[in-house]
């Protein structure tokens, strides 16, 4: 079905669409009430399973919020005011448009761009104006992290291609492209490629992924971490030809919420910039493998580690590093990284003995 701007028919088209339908949005501006339109018996998904939305191009087809009423949606109280522009069911897809998540009439509400449950496809999308809430203000009773794009469930085989994220409110607990997978391991890889995430200062992470994800040709900057993970296991993540900059660390993995396995996580042919190139914090020994090879690391601390020795290992090899680079361990029992064939712009790098925090 083909829609034209000015008739406010997008939500009606979504509500009446069926598997296999393609909703084509011509040039112009469209409005939606987002996941607030979802029926109680369908969760909060407003983009049905195996339904596609296709625009005419970034900056040409624009979707933004319609007026959002206070209080409730379909009789359900929404005290958290947590709004998602499109929440897609299994097999849904969105291509070739701009998503403007800002709400001028309710600037304090936290907003998300895209959320999916299960496998999905996103191509050629610009996501603007995402806002979270870190301060427990007003009716909010806890921190609420917002995402430009996030996914859960069995996301195997998903594709995120040429997505940009920008104009994010600073210091509002926002992360960019987050491809989680909470169902099982094995199966097809998902791919995040040729994406750019520019988060406002003080936000959380440009990219994150959990199981069997390839991240290639991506740029992430402006946040505390370029790539970060702290929820559940992380395994078989490959980062190739990316550039990550972090206010705290270019890459970080922390066992903050049940992480028992990390690895292998492999980074190659990439650039890592920040006070730390890699930060790893684990309370217990785990099946843990992280490798950084053939990369440029611009960081005072190549690795900051708080990991017990055991089956874990961290390897940094064939990388260009600063002349003054060092590694950092939080205690004498922490794991030491394996380092080989490191060099500066002037020759072979000599990495001093680890600094151990008091």
Secondary structure, DSSP 8 states (H G I E B T S, - for coil): -EE-TTS--HHHHHHH--TT-EEEE-SEEEEE-GGGG--GGGTT--B-TT-EEE-S-TTTEEEEE----SSEETTEE-TT-EEEEEEE-TTEEEEEEEEE---GGGTTSEEEEEEEESSEEEEEEEEE--B-B-S--TT--S-B-EEEEEEES--TT-EEEEEEEE---TTS-EEEEEE---S-S-S--EEEES-EEE--TT--EEEEE-EEEEEES-EEEEEEEEEEEEES-BEEEEEES-EEEEEEEEEEEEEEES--EEEEEEEES-EEEEEEEEEEE-SS--EEEEEEES-EEE-SEEEEEE-BSSS-EEEEES-EE-TT-EEEESSTTB---EEES-EETTEE------EE--
